[in-house]
Amino acid sequence: MVNALPKWVMVRYSKLWNEFKDKEFTFDKAVKVLKDKEAVVSVFLSDLRKAGWIQVNLSQKDLRQRVYKLKSPAEAIKDMNK
């Protein structure tokens, strides 16, 4: 199930979508693109996960690190109607 996003989350989602589209990225890359404090990015990614707009997996290269992959806007909106 996918939920609507607050405006502050949607703005950051848009920045990440413009940069990565459907490619995987790390927390550090998200911080660099968003130019926010790590604590803000952490809350943002958590909110995206809870809303169903992002997939979170463990890195195959380093199992201590997570990798993120955004759902496309079309896919997320389609899932909202389920």
N, C-alpha and C positions, 0 to 999 in steps of 0.2 A: 504494500500500500504506500502510495506517495502522497505527501501533504503539501499544502501551499507553504511558501517561504516568506518570512518577514523581509521587508525591503532591504535592511542592512545585509542580510544573508544573500539575497538575490543579486545585489550589486557585486559582491565578491564572487559569487558563482559565475556571473557573466564575465568577469575578468579572467577567471581560471578557464572557462569554456573557450574564450577567445585565444588563450595561450595554448591549451593542451587538446582541445576537442575531446576525442575519445581515447587519448593516449594516457598511459599510467604516469603518475608523478609522485614525488615524495613530499613529505612535510616541508623539508628545507626549500624545495622548489616553489611550493605554495607560498611560503613566507617571502621569498624573493620577489615573486610576481605581485603579491598583494601589498607588499611594503607595510605590513602591520606587525605589531608585536606578536611574539610566539604564542602568548596566552590568548590573544584575540583569534588567531588562526586556529588554535586548538579548539576553542569554543565553536567557531564557525564550522570546522570540519565535523565536529560532533553533532551540531544541529543539522547539517546536511545529511549525515548518516541516519539520524533519527527520523528525518523527513522522507528518507528513501531516494534521495537525489544522487547518492554516491555509493560506490562499492569500495570496501576496504579489505585488503588482503595482505598477507605477509610477503615480504620480498623473497624471491627465490635466491638472491645473492647473499642476503643477510637476514636471517629469520628474526632478528631483533627489530628490524625496521618494517614499517607498514608502507604499502603503496596504495594509491588512491586512483580511482577511475570514475569520472563523472558520467552520469546518465545524460543522454542528449535531451535538450529541452522538449522536443517532440515526444520522446519516449516517456519522460517524466510526466508530462501533461496527460498523455494517453493513459498511464498507470493511475493517475488521479481519478479517472472516471470509472475505475473498476469497483 
